[in-house]
Amino acid sequence: MNWVFQFGRILGVCFLGEVLAAVLPLPVPASVYGLVLMLAALKWGLIRLEQVQDAGRFLVSILPVLFLPAAVGVMDLWDELKAMLLPCAIAVSIVTALVMGAAGLATQWVRRRGGREHE
């Protein structure tokens, strides 16, 4: 029964994300709104980690299965995608390097900032 309430909390936050995406005139996906809302709720104590932890771990454990429909969709469009393979590979490589660099800089900034707070 605990899992039902945990999934309910997660789905409630996802629903609020959907509402925000429908109401706000910004080009932000509902899933991003949901993630930000969940982060804010956890940070401010509106939802405690124990209230969503088990269901969250389960969802992370089955994450590869959730990507199967997208992979099948790509396989169906292979003839159209074959012509764009090289430009897509270049774009993915560049974006991956940029994301890794930005994540590294952000991590260094957070670690430096966190070190000053403990002094």
C-alpha positions as CSV (number, residue, x, y, z in Angstrom):
1,M,0.0,0.0,0.0
2,N,3.0,2.3,0.7
3,W,4.0,2.1,-3.0
4,V,0.6,3.2,-4.1
5,F,0.9,6.4,-2.1
6,Q,4.4,6.9,-3.3
7,F,3.4,6.6,-6.9
8,G,0.5,8.8,-6.2
9,R,2.7,11.6,-5.0
10,I,5.0,11.2,-8.0
11,L,2.0,11.2,-10.4
12,G,0.6,14.3,-8.6
13,V,3.7,16.2,-9.1
14,C,3.8,15.1,-12.8
15,F,0.2,16.3,-13.1
16,L,1.1,19.7,-11.7
17,G,3.9,19.8,-14.3
18,E,1.3,19.1,-17.1
19,V,-0.9,21.9,-15.7
20,L,1.9,24.3,-15.7
21,A,2.9,23.4,-19.3
22,A,-0.7,24.0,-20.4
23,V,-1.1,27.3,-18.6
24,L,2.3,29.0,-18.9
25,P,3.2,30.3,-22.4
26,L,6.8,29.0,-22.2
27,P,8.3,26.4,-24.5
28,V,9.2,24.1,-21.5
29,P,8.1,20.4,-21.5
30,A,5.8,19.3,-18.8
31,S,8.4,16.7,-17.6
32,V,10.8,19.5,-16.9
33,Y,8.2,21.4,-14.8
34,G,7.5,18.2,-13.0
35,L,11.2,17.6,-12.2
36,V,11.6,21.2,-10.9
37,L,8.4,20.9,-8.8
38,M,9.7,17.6,-7.3
39,L,13.1,19.2,-6.5
40,A,11.4,22.2,-4.9
41,A,9.0,20.0,-2.9
42,L,11.9,17.8,-1.6
43,K,14.1,20.8,-0.9
44,W,11.5,22.8,1.0
45,G,10.2,19.7,2.9
46,L,6.8,19.6,1.3
47,I,7.6,16.0,0.4
48,R,10.1,13.9,2.4
49,L,12.5,11.6,0.5
50,E,11.1,8.6,2.3
51,Q,7.6,9.4,0.9
52,V,8.8,8.8,-2.7
53,Q,12.1,6.9,-2.4
54,D,11.0,3.3,-3.0
55,A,8.8,4.1,-6.0
56,G,11.6,6.3,-7.4
57,R,14.1,3.6,-7.1
58,F,11.7,1.2,-8.9
59,L,11.2,3.7,-11.7
60,V,14.9,4.1,-12.1
61,S,15.5,0.4,-12.2
62,I,13.0,-0.1,-15.1
63,L,14.2,3.0,-17.0
64,P,15.7,1.0,-19.9
65,V,12.3,-0.6,-20.5
66,L,10.7,2.8,-20.7
67,F,13.0,3.7,-23.6
68,L,12.0,0.7,-25.8
69,P,9.1,2.5,-27.6
70,A,11.4,5.3,-28.6
71,A,14.0,2.8,-29.9
72,V,11.4,1.0,-31.9
73,G,10.2,4.3,-33.4
74,V,13.8,5.1,-34.5
75,M,14.1,1.7,-36.1
76,D,10.8,2.3,-38.1
77,L,12.3,5.6,-39.4
78,W,15.7,4.2,-40.3
79,D,15.4,4.8,-44.0
80,E,14.8,8.5,-43.4
81,L,17.4,8.7,-40.7
82,K,20.2,7.0,-42.7
83,A,20.7,10.1,-44.8
84,M,21.2,12.2,-41.6
85,L,23.4,9.9,-39.8
86,L,26.7,11.8,-40.2
87,P,25.3,15.2,-39.3
88,C,23.5,13.7,-36.3
89,A,26.6,12.0,-35.1
90,I,28.6,15.2,-35.3
91,A,25.9,17.2,-33.5
92,V,25.6,14.6,-30.8
93,S,29.3,14.5,-30.3
94,I,29.6,18.3,-30.0
95,V,26.6,18.6,-27.7
96,T,27.9,15.7,-25.5
97,A,31.2,17.4,-25.1
98,L,29.5,20.7,-24.2
99,V,27.2,19.1,-21.7
100,M,30.1,17.2,-20.1
101,G,32.1,20.5,-19.8
102,A,29.2,22.4,-18.4
103,A,28.4,19.7,-15.9
104,G,32.1,19.6,-14.8
105,L,32.2,23.4,-14.4
106,A,28.9,23.4,-12.5
107,T,30.2,20.6,-10.2
108,Q,33.5,22.5,-9.5
109,W,31.5,25.7,-8.7
110,V,29.2,23.8,-6.3
111,R,32.1,22.1,-4.6
112,R,33.9,25.4,-4.2
113,R,30.8,27.1,-2.9
114,G,30.0,24.2,-0.5
115,G,33.6,24.3,0.9
116,R,33.2,27.9,1.9
117,E,30.0,27.3,3.8
118,H,31.6,24.7,6.0
119,E,34.5,26.9,7.1
